[in-house]
Amino acid sequence: MTFSPIMERVNGEIIAGSALAFLAILFIYAAQVNPIWAVALPADYILLAVGLATIGLGIWTRRNTNRMHSHEEHPHGRH
Protein backbone atom coordinates (compact mmCIF):
# COMPACT_ATOMS: atom_id res chain seq x y z
CA MET A 1 0.00 0.00 0.00
CA THR A 2 1.49 3.34 -1.00
CA PHE A 3 0.86 6.67 0.64
CA SER A 4 0.87 10.02 -1.05
CA PRO A 5 3.42 12.65 0.06
CA ILE A 6 0.65 14.68 1.68
CA MET A 7 -0.07 11.81 4.10
CA GLU A 8 3.48 12.07 5.41
CA ARG A 9 2.89 15.72 6.33
CA VAL A 10 -0.51 15.36 8.02
CA ASN A 11 -1.07 13.50 11.28
CA GLY A 12 -4.00 12.97 13.59
CA GLU A 13 -3.26 15.98 15.78
CA ILE A 14 -3.31 18.34 12.80
CA ILE A 15 -6.62 16.92 11.56
CA ALA A 16 -8.22 17.06 15.02
CA GLY A 17 -6.93 20.58 15.66
CA SER A 18 -8.22 21.77 12.30
CA ALA A 19 -11.65 20.34 13.05
CA LEU A 20 -11.75 22.01 16.48
CA ALA A 21 -10.61 25.36 15.08
CA PHE A 22 -13.17 25.19 12.26
CA LEU A 23 -15.94 24.34 14.74
CA ALA A 24 -14.89 27.23 16.98
CA ILE A 25 -14.95 29.65 14.05
CA LEU A 26 -18.47 28.49 13.18
CA PHE A 27 -19.57 29.00 16.80
CA ILE A 28 -18.00 32.47 16.89
CA TYR A 29 -19.86 33.38 13.71
CA ALA A 30 -23.10 32.03 15.22
CA ALA A 31 -22.51 34.23 18.26
CA GLN A 32 -22.33 37.27 15.98
CA VAL A 33 -25.77 36.62 14.50
CA ASN A 34 -27.62 35.06 17.44
CA PRO A 35 -27.69 36.56 20.95
CA ILE A 36 -28.23 33.17 22.59
CA TRP A 37 -24.97 31.85 21.08
CA ALA A 38 -23.24 35.02 22.32
CA VAL A 39 -23.52 33.71 25.87
CA ALA A 40 -21.06 30.92 25.04
CA LEU A 41 -18.56 33.20 23.26
CA PRO A 42 -15.79 32.81 25.89
CA ALA A 43 -16.01 29.03 25.54
CA ASP A 44 -15.75 29.42 21.77
CA TYR A 45 -12.47 31.29 22.10
CA ILE A 46 -11.16 28.59 24.45
CA LEU A 47 -12.17 25.97 21.88
CA LEU A 48 -10.31 27.92 19.20
CA ALA A 49 -7.20 28.11 21.40
CA VAL A 50 -7.34 24.36 22.04
CA GLY A 51 -7.68 23.70 18.32
CA LEU A 52 -4.70 25.91 17.46
CA ALA A 53 -2.63 24.33 20.25
CA THR A 54 -3.50 20.87 18.92
CA ILE A 55 -2.37 21.91 15.44
CA GLY A 56 0.86 23.20 16.96
CA LEU A 57 1.34 19.90 18.80
CA GLY A 58 0.81 18.02 15.55
CA ILE A 59 3.40 20.11 13.74
CA TRP A 60 5.87 19.67 16.61
CA THR A 61 5.26 15.91 16.67
CA ARG A 62 5.70 15.63 12.91
CA ARG A 63 9.01 17.50 13.02
CA ASN A 64 10.36 15.32 15.83
CA THR A 65 9.29 11.94 14.42
CA ASN A 66 10.38 12.43 10.79
CA ARG A 67 14.04 13.17 11.49
CA MET A 68 16.71 11.10 9.84
CA HIS A 69 19.38 9.84 12.22
CA SER A 70 22.88 9.05 11.12
CA HIS A 71 24.60 5.80 12.12
CA GLU A 72 27.00 7.66 14.41
CA GLU A 73 24.23 9.40 16.32
CA HIS A 74 21.89 7.14 18.24
CA PRO A 75 18.35 8.60 18.50
CA HIS A 76 18.13 7.87 22.26
CA GLY A 77 21.43 9.40 23.37
CA ARG A 78 24.90 7.96 23.75
CA HIS A 79 25.42 4.21 23.57
N, C-alpha and C positions, 0 to 999 in steps of 0.2 A: 504494500500500500504506500503510495507516494503522497507527500504533503506539499502544498504550494508554499512558496517563500513567505507569503503573508501569514501563514499559520505558525511560522517560527517566530514572528514578531508579536503575536497576540496571545495572551494567556487568559486564564479564567478571571484573575483579578481585574484586568483591564476591561473585560466584557462586563463583569458585575458592576464595576465602578461607573462605566458608561451608562448602564441601565439605571443606576441610582441617580446619577446626575441628570439624565434625561427626565426621569420621573419628577425630580425636584423642580426642574425648570417648568414642567407642565403644571405642577402644583403652585408655583410662584405666579405663573400666568393666570391660573384660576383665581388666585387671591386678588389679582388686579381687577377682575371683572365680577367677582361675587363677594359680597361682604361676609358671608358665612365662612368662606375659605380663608378670608383675611385673618381670622382668629388663629389659625394654625400656621401663620407666616413664619414665626421664629423656628418652628419645627422643620419647615421647608428649607430654611437656610442651613440648619444642622444637617439635614439629609443631603443637601448639595455639598457641604463640607466633607461628609463621610464618603460620598461618591468620588470627589476629587482626590481625597486621601487614598482611597482604594485604587484609583488609577495610578497614583504615584507609587504605591506599593507594588503594583504590577510591573511598572516600568523598572523599578529598583530590582525586583526579583528577576526580571528578564535579563537585565545587565549582569547580574551576579551569577546566573546559572549558565549563560551562553559563552563564558570565557574559555578560551583555549589555553591549556596549561602545557608548558614545555616539559620535557622528560627530566630536566634538572630540577625544576621547581615542583614540589609535591603540593597538591591542592589543599592539604590539611596541615601544612607547616613542615618543619624539618624532620626528616627521617633518615 
